[in-house]
Amino acid sequence: MRLWTRRALALVIAGVVIGPPFALYRAYYSTTKRFREVTPGRFYRSGQMNASGFRDIIERYKIKTVVNLQHENPDPYIPTVWLGKPVIHEKDLCEQLHVRYVLITPEDPAPPDDLKQEPPAVAEFVKLLDDETAYPILIHCKAGLHRTGRLTAIYRMEKEGWDVGTAMRELRANGYGYNMSSEADNYIIQFVQNYKPRRKPPEGGAQ
């Protein structure tokens, strides 16, 4: 058997062996997109899921409010399944499921000499957290890592009494990255480290 024939055969075999598991993984990933339960029955986070993923999560966890954090994509046009063609806007899907759709768009951080200024998106987010009719809440950005991670940290500090260090450890553990979540990151400084919860931590809150 010629060398090029053997190589071609090897590629075919590799495709048969690796292809189906990879496709299954990508389909699952697209459907769940880093979905995580933050506080059972109250607060959840994810990346940009497809329509099947949103529908399943909304129905399973009885989500009442979906918060999109993507300024670049204020009403995503999403497919039903992985590799499918877009079929519905996220806002329309929420309306079909009788779920409130909220767009909050965290801006770029202020200039380095003005990082103590609270971003308007933070006040908007905290106002939503004060609305008990909004829960359970699902927040998401594109990847479900950075914008979602920063606002989840604010939720932990504001509503569950976590200190900055504990909130930062969870943020890193959920994929933010140790380099990006350092004090050299203006987003971390302005959105997380400078945040001052309005209420005293509840008894038994994380310290």
C-alpha positions as CSV (number, residue, x, y, z in Angstrom):
1,M,0.0,0.0,0.0
2,R,1.4,3.4,-1.0
3,L,2.3,5.9,1.7
4,W,-0.3,8.5,0.7
5,T,-3.0,5.7,0.7
6,R,-2.0,4.7,4.2
7,R,-2.1,8.3,5.3
8,A,-5.5,8.8,3.8
9,L,-6.9,5.7,5.4
10,A,-5.5,6.8,8.7
11,L,-7.2,10.1,8.4
12,V,-10.5,8.4,7.6
13,I,-10.2,6.1,10.6
14,A,-9.3,9.0,12.8
15,G,-12.3,10.9,11.6
16,V,-14.6,8.0,12.3
17,V,-13.2,7.5,15.8
18,I,-12.9,11.1,16.8
19,G,-15.6,12.8,14.8
20,P,-18.8,11.6,16.6
21,P,-17.6,12.2,20.2
22,F,-16.4,15.7,19.2
23,A,-19.7,16.5,17.4
24,L,-21.6,15.3,20.5
25,Y,-19.4,17.4,22.8
26,R,-19.9,20.5,20.6
27,A,-23.6,20.0,20.5
28,Y,-23.8,19.7,24.2
29,Y,-21.5,22.7,24.7
30,S,-23.6,24.9,22.4
31,T,-26.7,23.9,24.2
32,T,-25.5,24.4,27.8
33,K,-22.6,27.0,27.2
34,R,-21.0,27.0,30.6
35,F,-24.4,27.0,32.5
36,R,-23.8,27.1,36.2
37,E,-26.1,27.2,39.2
38,V,-24.9,30.1,41.4
39,T,-27.7,30.1,44.1
40,P,-30.3,27.3,43.7
41,G,-33.7,28.7,42.9
42,R,-32.4,32.3,42.7
43,F,-29.4,33.0,40.4
44,Y,-27.8,31.3,37.4
45,R,-25.2,32.1,34.8
46,S,-24.1,30.9,31.4
47,G,-22.7,31.9,28.0
48,Q,-24.8,32.4,24.8
49,M,-26.8,29.2,24.5
50,N,-28.8,28.1,21.5
51,A,-32.6,28.2,21.6
52,S,-32.9,24.6,22.8
53,G,-30.5,25.3,25.6
54,F,-32.4,28.4,26.7
55,R,-35.7,26.7,26.5
56,D,-34.5,23.7,28.6
57,I,-32.9,25.9,31.3
58,I,-35.8,28.3,31.5
59,E,-38.3,25.5,31.9
60,R,-36.2,23.3,34.2
61,Y,-35.1,26.1,36.6
62,K,-38.3,28.1,36.3
63,I,-36.3,31.2,35.2
64,K,-38.3,34.4,35.3
65,T,-35.7,36.9,34.0
66,V,-33.0,36.5,31.4
67,V,-30.3,39.2,31.4
68,N,-28.1,39.6,28.3
69,L,-24.8,41.4,28.9
70,Q,-23.7,41.7,25.3
71,H,-23.5,45.3,24.1
72,E,-22.3,44.0,20.7
73,N,-25.3,41.7,20.4
74,P,-28.3,43.3,22.1
75,D,-30.8,40.7,20.8
76,P,-29.0,37.6,19.6
77,Y,-30.5,35.8,16.6
78,I,-29.9,32.2,17.6
79,P,-30.3,28.7,16.1
80,T,-32.2,25.9,17.7
81,V,-29.3,23.5,17.7
82,W,-25.5,23.5,17.1
83,L,-24.6,24.3,13.5
84,G,-28.3,25.2,12.7
85,K,-29.4,28.3,11.0
86,P,-30.6,31.2,13.3
87,V,-34.3,30.9,13.7
88,I,-35.4,33.2,16.5
89,H,-34.3,36.3,18.4
90,E,-33.6,35.7,22.1
91,K,-36.1,38.4,23.1
92,D,-38.8,36.7,21.1
93,L,-38.0,33.3,22.6
94,C,-38.3,34.8,26.1
95,E,-41.6,36.3,25.2
96,Q,-42.8,32.9,24.0
97,L,-41.8,31.4,27.3
98,H,-43.3,34.3,29.3
99,V,-39.9,35.4,30.6
100,R,-38.7,38.9,31.1
101,Y,-35.8,39.9,28.9
102,V,-33.4,42.5,30.1
103,L,-30.4,44.0,28.3
104,I,-27.6,45.4,30.6
105,T,-24.4,46.4,28.7
106,P,-21.3,46.8,30.9
107,E,-19.2,49.5,29.3
108,D,-15.5,49.7,28.9
109,P,-13.8,50.7,32.1
110,A,-13.1,54.4,32.9
111,P,-9.7,55.8,32.3
112,P,-7.1,54.6,34.8
113,D,-7.2,57.9,36.7
114,D,-11.0,57.6,37.2
115,L,-11.6,53.9,38.1
116,K,-13.4,54.8,41.3
117,Q,-16.4,55.9,39.3
118,E,-19.1,53.2,39.4
119,P,-20.2,52.0,36.0
120,P,-23.9,52.8,35.2
121,A,-24.4,49.1,34.4
122,V,-23.7,48.2,38.0
123,A,-26.4,50.4,39.4
124,E,-28.8,49.0,36.8
125,F,-27.9,45.4,37.7
126,V,-28.3,46.0,41.5
127,K,-31.7,47.6,40.9
128,L,-32.7,44.4,39.1
129,L,-31.4,42.4,42.0
130,D,-33.6,44.3,44.4
131,D,-36.7,43.3,42.4
132,E,-38.0,40.1,44.1
133,T,-40.4,39.5,41.2
134,A,-37.3,39.0,38.9
135,Y,-36.1,35.8,40.5
136,P,-35.0,33.2,39.5
137,I,-32.5,35.2,37.2
138,L,-30.2,33.9,34.5
139,I,-27.4,36.2,33.3
140,H,-25.2,35.6,30.3
141,C,-22.7,37.2,28.0
142,K,-21.1,35.5,24.9
143,A,-18.7,33.2,26.6
144,G,-20.1,33.2,30.2
145,L,-16.8,34.1,31.7
146,H,-15.9,37.7,32.0
147,R,-18.8,40.1,32.0
148,T,-20.9,37.3,33.6
149,G,-18.2,36.6,36.1
150,R,-17.9,40.3,37.2
151,L,-21.6,40.8,37.7
152,T,-21.9,37.4,39.5
153,A,-19.2,38.7,41.9
154,I,-21.3,41.8,42.5
155,Y,-24.4,39.6,43.2
156,R,-22.4,37.6,45.7
157,M,-21.2,40.7,47.6
158,E,-24.5,42.6,47.4
159,K,-27.0,39.8,48.1
160,E,-25.1,37.1,49.9
161,G,-22.6,39.1,52.0
162,W,-19.4,37.8,50.3
163,D,-16.3,39.8,50.7
164,V,-14.2,40.8,47.7
165,G,-11.6,38.0,48.2
166,T,-14.2,35.2,48.3
167,A,-16.0,36.6,45.3
168,M,-12.7,36.9,43.4
169,R,-11.8,33.3,44.2
170,E,-15.1,32.1,42.7
171,L,-14.6,34.3,39.7
172,R,-11.2,32.8,39.0
173,A,-12.4,29.3,39.6
174,N,-15.1,29.8,37.0
175,G,-12.7,30.5,34.2
176,Y,-11.9,34.2,34.4
177,G,-8.2,33.6,34.4
178,Y,-5.6,34.5,37.0
179,N,-3.8,37.0,34.8
180,M,-7.0,38.8,33.7
181,S,-8.4,38.9,37.2
182,S,-5.3,40.6,38.7
183,E,-5.2,44.1,40.1
184,A,-3.7,45.1,36.7
185,D,-7.1,44.6,35.1
186,N,-9.1,47.8,35.0
187,Y,-12.4,45.9,34.7
188,I,-11.7,44.0,37.9
189,I,-10.7,47.2,39.8
190,Q,-13.8,49.2,38.7
191,F,-16.4,46.5,38.7
192,V,-15.4,44.2,41.5
193,Q,-12.7,45.5,43.8
194,N,-14.2,49.0,44.1
195,Y,-17.8,47.7,44.7
196,K,-19.2,48.6,48.0
197,P,-22.3,46.6,49.1
198,R,-25.1,48.7,50.4
199,R,-26.1,46.2,53.1
200,K,-24.3,44.6,56.0
201,P,-23.4,40.9,55.3
202,P,-26.1,38.6,56.6
203,E,-25.3,36.3,59.5
204,G,-23.5,33.3,58.3
205,G,-22.5,35.0,55.0
206,A,-19.2,34.1,53.4
207,Q,-16.3,36.0,54.7
